[in-house]
Amino acid sequence: MASDLHVRVEAEPVPGLLRPAIEAALAGLPWPAGPEAQVAAAVAAAVRDSSWGGAPSGRGASSGEARRAGTNP
């Protein structure tokens, strides 16, 4: 189940930098300080704290889906 994530930042993030910043945060890679990094850190924390066990690429089983051993996603 998806839920909204609200993040307060001091400046408006650049939309085109949000995805790469989030990808970096999920991979544990550094990203320059700024609003994109704040949003990315919040997303990464929400993913870590969730019960979702899929791969960051989105190719894992989602909520309500079961994967059998030896099958492709």
Phi, psi and omega in degrees: 000131180273150175222158180285148177238122180251127181232125176270128178230156183281335179225157180287129179292154173281117185307320182291346180262351183295311182299309179297327178294318179294317178300318179296316180297318179294330180272356181077022180265152180289153175217141181302146179300149179150182183296326178296320178294323178296313179297315181299318179296320179294319179295314180299319178295319179295322179293315179299322183278351182276171177268004181287127184248016184280174178284148179302338181287351181086007183269356180282174178293135178267174181305131179089353179252140176247142176246134176270147178301137177085006178253152177276147178291000000 
